[in-house]
Amino acid sequence: MDIEPEQVADFLSQHPDFFERFPHLLGTLTLAHPQDGRAVSLLERQVQLLRERSRTLEGQLAELIRVGNENDARVGRLARWAAALLRAGDPQQLAPVAVAELKTLFDVPYAALRIFRPVAAIAALDCARPVSEQAARLATSMGAPYCGTNVAFEAAHWLGAEMRAVRSLAMIPLRAADGGSAFGMMVLGSTDLERFTASMGTEFLARIGDLASAALARLGEA
């Protein structure tokens, strides 16, 4: 009676002690080597599989360590940025410090922000320049930061003459409270098309937005 391969596989899965009961089979059964095709024993093939699995796990562990180190460094930069915001007590210093430190700490070539209804104390700053109602409505409608190509958003023009070099950008709405209207927006720009992409996660940018919102809310009229 012929036995199907699936039946053999089912039998072995249901009897994991089979090769313990018949250990001599480990040395007599042979398989083709995956690289050069020569015959190897089942035991040798198992060892090869374990080595390959070990290499795969080592690679995954190395990647986890790399990502962990990158995240630690990113959190450290975020903490230094938050500290810079706290040290900027003068309202006229706050917005310039927020932009300058963000560019330096996170290696962002271009950055700008706007406060939609600025208080009189910052009326002379770039962040107080007027924006359209459309831009303000866009910021309020955003449930998360936007990342993608520079497709002629008004916010891209806040970057000044440099906007022509920007190939990808991120827009981060600023809110005084969750679910409330945006009182401003930050825009980050890069010459690298892959720096801010539509497929990237926005959680870290959202944390930047949370800190900026808490620090900059006093620059806008209630």
N, C-alpha and C positions, 0 to 999 in steps of 0.2 A: 504494500500500500504506500503510495506516495504521500509525503508530508510536506505541506506548504511551509515556506519560510516564516510566515506569520505565526503558524502554530508552534514552531520551534522558539520564536521570540517570546510568545505568550508563556510557553512552558518554563523558559529560563527566568522570566520575570516573576513567575509564581514559585519558583524553586531557586532562590538566590544562593542556596548552599550546594548547588549541583557540583560546582568545580571544587568545593571542599571535600566532597565525597569521592570525586574522581579527579584528583590533582594531576595525575599523569597526562590527562588530556591537554592541560595548559601547555605542555612542552611538545605535544605531537601534532596538535592542530596548527595549521599554518595559514597565513593571510598574505596578500600582496602588500609589499611596502608602498606607502602612498607616494613616495618620491621616485624611487628607482625600479619599482616593480618586483624586486627580489622577494623570495618567500621568507617570512619571519614567523616565529611562533606566536600563538595567541598571547602568551605572557609578555613577550617583547612588545607586541603591538599595544597592549594595555599600558606598559611603561611609557611608550611613545605618546599615547593619548594623554596620560597624566602629565608628562612634561609639557605638551602643548597647552593643556589647560592651565598649568602653572604659569607659563609665559603669558597667557592671556590675562590671568588674574594679576600678575605683576604689572602688566601694562595698565590695567584698570586702576590698580592701586596708585601707580605713579600719576595717572591722570587726576584721580581724586585729590592727591596731595597738591598737585599743581593748581587745581581749581580752588582748593582751600587756601593756599597761599595767596592767590590772586584776590580772593574775597577778603582775606584778612587785610591785605594792603589797601583794598578799596574802602573798607570800613574805617581804616586808620585815616585815610585822606578825608573821608566824610566827617570824621570827628574833628580834624584840624580845620575844616571849612566851617563847621558849626562854631568852633571856638573863635574863629575870626569874626563871625557875625556877632557873637556875644560881646567881643571887645569893641566893636564899632558902636559906641554909644550915641554919637552925633548923627541925627537923621540924614544930614547931608553927606555923611561918609558911608552910610550903610549900603546903599545900592551900588556905588562904585566898588566898595570892598567885596560885596557879594559876587560881582561880575569878575573882577580882577583875580580874586582868589580861586574862583571856580575854574577859570582858564588855566591858571598856574598848576593847581593841585591835580586836576584831571586831564591836563594836556589837551584842552579844547582850544583850537585856534581862534574861534570867533564865538562871542557870546554877547547878549544884550538882554535888557528887560524893559518892560513898560508897566507903569502904574496907571490905571485907566482914569481914576479921579484923584490925582495927587494932592497932598496937602500943600499949603502955600510955602512951607519951609523948604521944599525941594523943587519949587517951580522952575528954577534955572538949570536943573540937571537933565541929562539925556533921557533918564527914565520917565520924566514928566512930559515928554513930547506927546502931542495929541495922537490918538489912534482912532480909526474909524469904528462906528458902531458894529460893523460887520466883524471886525477883528475881536471886539469885546464879546460879541455873541458867540463867536467860534470858541473862544477860551471857556466860556461858561458851559457850552455844550459838550466839551471834552470830558469823557469819563476817565481818561488815562492820558499820559503824555503821548504825543504823536512822534513817530520816528519814520523817516522815509526820505525820498528825494526832494530836492528843492524845486517845487512846482509853482513858483511865483506866489507863495503865501505873502501876505502883507508883512508878517513878522520877519520874513527873510530880509526885507528892506531895512529893518532896524539895525542890521549888521553894517549898514553903510556901504561904502564902495566895495568892501570885501565880499559882499554878497555874490558878486559875479564869479568868485572862485569857489563858492560853496556848492558841493555836489550832494551832500546829505545833511539833514538837520533834524533837531529834536525841538519840539515845542512843549513847554511844561506850564499848565495853568496854575495860577496862584489863587487860593481860596482861604478866607478867614475861618470858614467852618465847613465841615463835610456836607456836600450837597448844596452849598450856597453858591451864589453868583461869584464868578471870578473877579478879583479886584486888580488882576494884572497877569502877565505872562512872561516867562523866560524863553529865550530861543538860543539854541546852541548850534553852531555850524562847523562843518569839516570839509576839507578838500577831498577826503577819502570817501568814495561812494559806499563803502561797506561799514563806515563808522556808525551810522544810524540807519538801520534797515527796518522795513515793516515787519520782518519776521523775528526781530530780537525782542527779548523780554523788556518790560518797562518798569519792573518793580523798583530797581535802584533809582531810576529817574524820578519815580513817584516819591521816594524817600527824600530826594533832593528837593522836590516840590513841597513836601511837608515842612521841611526845615525852613525853606525860603519863605513859605507862606507865614509861618509863625514869626519869623524875624521881620518881614517887610510889611506886615499888615498895618502897622502904625503909620506907614507912608501914604496910605490911601484914606480918603474921607469915608466915614461910615455911611 
